[in-house]
Amino acid sequence: MRLTIKDISAVQDAYDCGKFIDAWRAAQAIAPLAQWQGPDARILAGRLAGNLLAPRFADSRHLLAWREAPDDPRVLCYFIRCVWRRRGPLAAWQRIRAAGDLPTAAPAIQAEWLALKANLAAGFRDFPTAEKLIAQAHVLCRDDPWIHAEEASVLERHDLYAEALASARRAMELRPWYRPAVQYAANLLQMLERDEEALELLRQSIRHVQGPALLGQLAMLETELGRYADARGRLAEVRNGCHIPETATFKWLAALESDAAYYCGDYSAAADLAAQAGDKFHAKISDRLRQASNAAKRVRLPLAFVRQHHMTCAPAVLSTLCRYWAMPADHLAL
């Protein structure tokens, strides 16, 4: 079914407000997303699927949009992200260089293109180029929240967490409860060891934003902070919000649910869910839980979190151990 921008306007309006479940229902009233045709419709279908934790389906929509309109600048932005996820940053960089600067695109699309190039450059640790590209994007679209969210990602790659948080907050000022910015900000607050602030931000955000993405991030943080019963209930909500079933997503969910059930003392459910996770680690957990006696107990060492920088895994581990023995040492100094 070929759809125009007018045909999907109600879906787009709900999507722009962060009402992803409402957008899904409006979309289903038109036709199943797999039947949508036309580059604009397929791009929106893919974006909606991504927010419903169906990344493979999302990529398939964006790849089909590119095959239908390979020279459309907006479609190219989403196509390059597909290449990046599926084939890696080098393949994406080669594609983006071959496409050029998109001189005929609207300023907003040119800005998004520049921000995408900046993020790729940051992935290669070329921060001078990344900073230059982000600056150019801001000139084209000063008040685009997505550009500020991309800037937050670039700065995080540079291990500049406070500056990245400022960019994420700026995006939220421009568009309150903007889902990508909320997720960046919550993650960055964790990097800055401000877990309670991250928790409060995510708890407030789910009052305004529908969909499983923020719920899943909140559940993982609640697990890390020992709020296991809250996390378990939250993960049930995540499962209910995944309207496009994907095996990888449900395996990921089963692993998280297994952890939460285990911490809640429900070892039988934890074992069953661990078996569904489909990875070697959780398979071993499942076996051990089934073999454990009722007298078995859990021992947890209070090891603090230390965020490693680029290629600083070993120093971060040493810094964690030093903290445990009350001999703090900065991991960058190590």
C-alpha positions as CSV (number, residue, x, y, z in Angstrom):
1,M,0.0,0.0,0.0
2,R,1.6,3.2,-1.2
3,L,1.1,6.0,1.4
4,T,1.7,9.8,1.3
5,I,2.7,12.1,4.1
6,K,-1.0,13.1,4.5
7,D,-2.0,9.4,4.8
8,I,0.3,8.9,7.8
9,S,0.0,12.4,9.4
10,A,-1.8,11.0,12.5
11,V,0.9,8.4,13.1
12,Q,3.6,11.1,12.6
13,D,1.9,13.5,15.1
14,A,1.7,10.8,17.8
15,Y,5.3,9.8,17.1
16,D,6.6,13.4,17.4
17,C,4.9,13.6,20.8
18,G,6.6,10.5,22.0
19,K,3.4,8.6,22.1
20,F,4.8,5.5,20.3
21,I,2.0,3.1,21.4
22,D,-0.6,5.5,20.2
23,A,1.4,5.8,16.9
24,W,1.4,2.0,16.6
25,R,-2.3,1.8,17.0
26,A,-2.9,4.6,14.5
27,A,-0.5,2.8,12.1
28,Q,-2.4,-0.5,12.5
29,A,-5.6,1.2,11.6
30,I,-4.1,2.1,8.2
31,A,-2.4,-1.2,7.4
32,P,0.3,-3.5,8.9
33,L,3.6,-1.7,8.8
34,A,5.1,-4.4,6.5
35,Q,2.6,-3.4,3.8
36,W,3.5,0.3,3.9
37,Q,5.1,1.6,0.7
38,G,6.6,4.9,-0.3
39,P,9.9,6.3,1.1
40,D,8.3,8.6,3.7
41,A,6.0,5.9,4.9
42,R,8.7,3.3,5.2
43,I,11.0,5.7,7.0
44,L,8.3,6.4,9.6
45,A,7.5,2.7,9.9
46,G,11.2,2.0,10.6
47,R,11.5,4.7,13.1
48,L,8.4,3.5,14.9
49,A,9.6,-0.1,14.9
50,G,12.9,1.0,16.4
51,N,11.1,2.6,19.3
52,L,9.2,-0.6,19.8
53,L,12.4,-2.5,20.1
54,A,12.3,-4.2,16.7
55,P,15.6,-3.1,15.2
56,R,15.8,-5.7,12.4
57,F,12.3,-4.8,11.1
58,A,13.3,-1.1,11.4
59,D,16.4,-1.7,9.3
60,S,14.4,-3.6,6.7
61,R,12.0,-0.7,6.2
62,H,14.9,1.8,5.8
63,L,16.7,-0.4,3.4
64,L,13.5,-0.8,1.3
65,A,13.1,3.0,1.4
66,W,16.6,3.4,0.0
67,R,16.0,0.9,-2.8
68,E,12.9,2.8,-3.7
69,A,14.5,6.3,-3.5
70,P,18.3,5.9,-3.4
71,D,18.9,9.6,-4.1
72,D,16.5,11.0,-1.5
73,P,18.8,12.9,1.0
74,R,16.6,12.0,4.0
75,V,16.4,8.4,3.0
76,L,20.2,8.4,2.7
77,C,20.6,9.4,6.4
78,Y,18.7,6.3,7.5
79,F,20.4,4.1,5.0
80,I,23.8,5.0,6.3
81,R,22.8,4.2,9.8
82,C,21.6,0.8,8.6
83,V,25.0,0.2,7.0
84,W,26.7,1.3,10.2
85,R,24.7,-1.1,12.3
86,R,25.0,-4.0,9.9
87,R,28.5,-3.6,8.4
88,G,30.3,-1.4,10.7
89,P,31.7,2.2,10.8
90,L,34.2,1.9,7.9
91,A,31.5,0.7,5.4
92,A,29.3,3.6,6.6
93,W,32.1,6.1,6.3
94,Q,32.8,4.9,2.7
95,R,29.2,5.2,1.8
96,I,28.8,8.7,3.3
97,R,31.9,10.0,1.5
98,A,30.7,8.6,-1.8
99,A,27.4,10.4,-1.3
100,G,29.0,13.8,-0.9
101,D,27.6,16.8,0.9
102,L,24.0,16.7,-0.2
103,P,23.9,20.3,-1.5
104,T,20.3,20.1,-2.7
105,A,18.9,18.9,0.6
106,A,16.9,21.1,2.9
107,P,19.0,22.7,5.7
108,A,17.6,20.4,8.4
109,I,18.6,17.3,6.4
110,Q,22.1,18.7,5.7
111,A,22.5,19.3,9.4
112,E,21.4,15.8,10.2
113,W,23.9,14.5,7.6
114,L,26.7,16.5,9.1
115,A,25.9,15.3,12.6
116,L,25.9,11.7,11.3
117,K,29.3,12.3,9.8
118,A,30.5,13.8,13.1
119,N,29.4,10.7,15.0
120,L,31.2,8.4,12.6
121,A,34.3,10.6,12.8
122,A,34.1,10.4,16.6
123,G,33.9,6.7,16.4
124,F,37.3,6.7,14.6
125,R,38.6,9.0,17.4
126,D,38.9,12.0,15.0
127,F,37.5,14.5,17.4
128,P,38.7,17.7,15.6
129,T,36.7,16.6,12.5
130,A,33.7,15.7,14.6
131,E,33.7,19.0,16.4
132,K,34.0,20.9,13.1
133,L,31.1,18.9,11.6
134,I,28.8,19.4,14.6
135,A,29.6,23.2,14.6
136,Q,28.5,23.3,10.9
137,A,25.3,21.4,11.7
138,H,24.5,23.9,14.5
139,V,24.9,26.8,12.0
140,L,22.4,25.2,9.7
141,C,19.9,24.3,12.5
142,R,20.6,25.9,15.8
143,D,17.5,24.7,17.5
144,D,17.2,21.1,16.3
145,P,17.1,18.8,19.3
146,W,18.4,15.9,17.3
147,I,21.7,17.8,16.5
148,H,22.2,18.4,20.2
149,A,21.5,14.7,20.9
150,E,24.1,13.8,18.3
151,E,26.5,16.2,19.9
152,A,26.0,14.5,23.2
153,S,26.9,11.2,21.6
154,V,30.1,12.7,20.1
155,L,31.1,14.2,23.4
156,E,30.5,11.0,25.3
157,R,32.8,9.2,22.8
158,H,35.4,11.8,23.8
159,D,34.8,10.9,27.5
160,L,33.5,14.4,28.1
161,Y,30.5,13.4,30.2
162,A,29.6,16.7,31.8
163,E,29.7,18.5,28.4
164,A,27.7,15.7,26.8
165,L,25.1,15.9,29.5
166,A,24.8,19.7,28.9
167,S,24.1,18.9,25.2
168,A,21.5,16.3,26.1
169,R,19.8,18.7,28.5
170,R,19.8,21.4,25.8
171,A,17.9,19.0,23.5
172,M,15.4,18.4,26.2
173,E,14.9,22.1,26.6
174,L,14.1,22.4,22.9
175,R,11.8,19.4,23.0
176,P,10.6,18.4,26.4
177,W,10.9,14.6,27.1
178,Y,12.6,14.1,23.8
179,R,13.2,10.3,23.9
180,P,16.8,10.1,22.5
181,A,17.9,13.0,24.7
182,V,16.3,11.5,27.8
183,Q,18.2,8.3,27.2
184,Y,21.5,10.0,26.6
185,A,21.0,12.2,29.7
186,A,20.2,9.2,32.0
187,N,23.1,7.2,30.7
188,L,25.5,10.2,31.2
189,L,24.2,10.8,34.7
190,Q,25.2,7.2,35.5
191,M,28.6,7.8,34.0
192,L,29.0,10.8,36.4
193,E,27.9,8.5,39.3
194,R,24.7,10.4,39.7
195,D,22.5,7.3,39.7
196,E,19.6,8.7,41.7
197,E,19.2,11.6,39.4
198,A,19.2,9.2,36.4
199,L,16.6,7.1,38.1
200,E,14.3,10.1,38.8
201,L,14.7,11.4,35.2
202,L,13.7,8.0,33.8
203,R,10.8,7.6,36.2
204,Q,9.5,11.1,35.2
205,S,10.0,10.4,31.5
206,I,7.8,7.3,31.4
207,R,4.9,9.5,32.4
208,H,5.3,11.5,29.2
209,V,6.8,9.0,26.7
210,Q,5.2,5.7,25.7
211,G,7.0,2.7,24.5
212,P,9.4,0.0,25.8
213,A,12.8,1.8,25.2
214,L,12.7,4.0,28.3
215,L,11.1,1.3,30.4
216,G,13.9,-1.1,29.5
217,Q,16.5,1.4,30.4
218,L,14.8,2.2,33.7
219,A,14.5,-1.5,34.5
220,M,18.2,-2.1,34.0
221,L,19.0,0.9,36.2
222,E,16.6,-0.4,38.9
223,T,18.4,-3.7,38.8
224,E,21.8,-2.1,39.2
225,L,20.5,-0.2,42.2
226,G,19.0,-3.2,43.9
227,R,15.4,-2.3,43.2
228,Y,14.7,-5.8,41.9
229,A,10.9,-6.0,42.4
230,D,10.4,-2.7,40.6
231,A,12.7,-3.9,37.8
232,R,10.7,-7.1,37.5
233,G,7.4,-5.3,37.1
234,R,8.9,-2.9,34.7
235,L,10.3,-5.6,32.4
236,A,6.8,-7.1,32.2
237,E,5.7,-3.7,30.8
238,V,8.5,-3.8,28.3
239,R,7.4,-7.1,27.0
240,N,3.9,-5.9,26.6
241,G,5.1,-2.9,24.7
242,C,7.0,-4.9,22.1
243,H,4.3,-5.1,19.4
244,I,6.7,-6.3,16.7
245,P,8.1,-9.7,17.9
246,E,11.8,-10.2,17.3
247,T,13.7,-13.2,18.6
248,A,16.8,-11.2,19.6
249,T,14.7,-8.7,21.6
250,F,12.8,-11.4,23.5
251,K,16.1,-13.3,24.3
252,W,17.5,-10.0,25.7
253,L,14.3,-9.5,27.7
254,A,14.4,-13.1,29.0
255,A,18.0,-12.5,30.2
256,L,17.0,-9.3,32.1
257,E,13.9,-10.9,33.5
258,S,16.0,-13.9,34.7
259,D,18.3,-11.6,36.5
260,A,15.5,-9.8,38.2
261,A,13.7,-13.0,39.2
262,Y,17.0,-14.4,40.6
263,Y,17.5,-11.3,42.7
264,C,13.9,-11.5,44.0
265,G,14.6,-15.1,45.1
266,D,12.4,-16.7,42.5
267,Y,15.0,-19.2,41.4
268,S,12.6,-21.4,39.5
269,A,11.4,-18.6,37.3
270,A,15.0,-17.3,36.9
271,A,16.1,-20.7,35.7
272,D,13.3,-21.0,33.1
273,L,13.9,-17.4,31.8
274,A,17.7,-18.0,31.7
275,A,17.1,-21.0,29.5
276,Q,15.2,-18.8,27.1
277,A,18.0,-16.2,26.9
278,G,19.9,-18.2,24.4
279,D,23.4,-17.4,25.5
280,K,26.1,-19.6,27.1
281,F,26.3,-17.5,30.3
282,H,22.6,-17.7,31.1
283,A,22.5,-21.4,30.0
284,K,25.0,-22.1,32.7
285,I,23.1,-20.0,35.2
286,S,19.9,-22.0,34.4
287,D,21.7,-25.3,35.0
288,R,23.2,-24.2,38.3
289,L,20.0,-22.8,39.6
290,R,18.2,-26.1,38.9
291,Q,21.0,-28.0,40.7
292,A,21.2,-25.6,43.7
293,S,19.9,-26.7,47.1
294,N,17.5,-24.7,49.2
295,A,20.4,-23.9,51.5
296,A,22.4,-22.1,48.7
297,K,23.0,-18.5,49.3
298,R,24.1,-15.6,47.2
299,V,27.3,-13.6,48.0
300,R,27.8,-10.2,46.5
301,L,30.9,-8.1,46.9
302,P,30.3,-4.3,47.0
303,L,32.4,-3.4,44.0
304,A,31.8,0.2,42.8
305,F,31.3,1.1,39.1
306,V,34.2,2.8,37.3
307,R,33.5,4.0,33.8
308,Q,36.4,3.1,31.5
309,H,37.5,5.5,28.8
310,H,38.7,4.4,25.4
311,M,41.0,1.4,25.7
312,T,41.3,1.7,29.5
313,C,39.6,-1.5,30.6
314,A,42.5,-2.8,32.7
315,P,43.1,0.4,34.6
316,A,39.3,0.7,35.3
317,V,39.3,-2.8,36.8
318,L,42.3,-2.0,38.9
319,S,40.6,1.2,40.1
320,T,37.5,-0.8,41.0
321,L,39.7,-3.2,43.1
322,C,41.5,-0.3,44.8
323,R,38.1,1.2,45.8
324,Y,37.0,-2.1,47.2
325,W,40.1,-2.2,49.5
326,A,39.6,1.4,50.5
327,M,42.7,2.5,48.5
328,P,41.1,4.8,45.9
329,A,43.1,5.4,42.7
330,D,42.0,7.2,39.6
331,H,41.8,4.9,36.6
332,L,43.3,7.5,34.2
333,A,46.2,8.1,36.5
334,L,46.8,4.3,36.6
